[in-house]
Amino acid sequence: MPAKGSTLLRRGIAVAAALPLLTLAACGYGSDKDEDTSKVAAEGKKLSADTVRIGYFPNLTHATALVGDQEGLLQKELGGTKASYSQFNAGPSEIEALNSGSIDIGWIGPSPAINGYSTTDGKGLRIIGGSASGGVKLVVNPDKIKSTKDIKGKKIATPQLGNTQDVAFLNWIAEQGWKVDAESGKGDVSVVRTDNKITPDAYKSGSIDGAWVPEPTASKLVAEGAKVLLDEADLWPDKKFVITNIIVSQKFLKEHPDVVEAVLRGSVKTNKWINANPDEAKAAANTKLKTLSGKELPAEVIDPAWKSIQFTDDPLASTLNTEAEHAVKAGLLEKPELDGIYDLAPLNKVLEAEGASAVDDAGLGVK
């Protein structure tokens, strides 16, 4: 890949890091310490670290973390080790925090995880588990767009240059036989990089004709009269693709494997509770969102959004590799070396103890 790929990747990271706040967040630079909901350490034995610093986004595709935080399910598994939470508004900011040691573990999307691993030559992070699949839709103005062929010539928003949804949309555009310059977003379709927080207003004003976005932004647009033209899940085998992973700094994993295992155990038990109690889990996630943003999601937004997300411990590793290939094909990333990006041994240990099946790293695990 010529130098252009790495230049675009750097620009994508820089643009994403400089963007205003994303969906539902009311934070300052990069993150916001959630002091009110950092649960007091539970009774029990303290593990090898006094505190584990956990990062996540305040949106529904990170609901495992939202619910695990709100219900104290992560803290319960940590015993006397305190869980301290920070919220992030963009993947690059969370990766920066992980690399600087400001957080130890995070929930994050596949593109930032790939970028974070690649830009540190495989030394910064490991993906240690899955969290969610799906929850991404192409929603459009039904007065202007009746079918997929009508997307040509229209203005469609994605959250950030080079983010997971941006890459997916660019790949879909290419599959239609249309051409778009990845960096500028100009071509047969106008790709308008728009902060999720303001995308609904952009849609209402008519400055965009639709958006390829995650939940709950997609359902917010539908509440404003947009229609779902395509669910990204329909483009993937078995309708599954990774939207959220769990990552850890390699330093923390090496020094505190017991803490990492406890967080994973909490995540597995949280996902089990979410899937067994969807209504209660949805309410818990919404309560946490209200705590973080001052406003809960209305039923007409959270109900359809929640139904489109699958909560899973499986990182769906083969789909991450495919997403990396899409970024390379779009010219946003030089071909990455992803061998070793996964270490699923701690997760599989937890799953075995829970009587669940092991998950696979698609040949991209540590050797």
Number of C-alpha atoms within 10 A of each C-alpha: 11 9 10 14 20 18 16 19 22 17 16 20 22 14 16 22 20 14 16 20 21 21 23 23 21 16 18 12 12 21 22 17 16 16 10 9 18 19 19 14 20 17 11 12 11 16 18 14 16 13 17 23 18 24 29 27 26 26 23 26 31 23 30 32 30 25 28 26 25 22 18 21 21 26 25 22 21 30 19 20 24 22 25 21 24 24 24 28 28 28 26 25 20 29 27 16 20 25 20 12 14 15 22 23 29 27 29 27 26 26 23 20 25 23 23 24 22 20 14 11 13 19 16 22 29 26 28 27 30 28 28 29 24 24 27 26 25 23 26 31 22 15 10 12 18 13 11 12 9 11 19 17 12 18 20 26 30 27 28 23 26 30 24 25 26 25 26 19 22 25 18 15 19 14 10 11 8 13 16 17 15 19 19 12 20 15 15 17 20 20 30 22 22 22 21 25 16 15 27 24 14 19 21 15 10 12 14 22 23 32 32 25 27 27 24 25 29 28 27 20 26 19 14 13 15 23 21 18 18 16 17 22 19 13 12 12 9 8 12 18 26 25 28 28 27 27 29 25 21 20 16 19 21 11 12 15 16 16 23 23 21 22 25 25 24 24 26 28 21 27 24 16 17 23 15 11 11 14 13 14 24 20 15 20 30 25 19 25 23 15 15 20 15 12 13 17 17 11 10 12 18 21 15 17 22 22 12 19 22 20 24 22 27 23 28 24 25 15 18 23 16 12 22 24 18 21 26 20 18 24 25 25 27 22 16 18 14 19 14 18 25 23 22 22 18 18 25 22 15 20 19 11 11 12 8 12 11 15 18 17 23 15 14 17 19 14 8
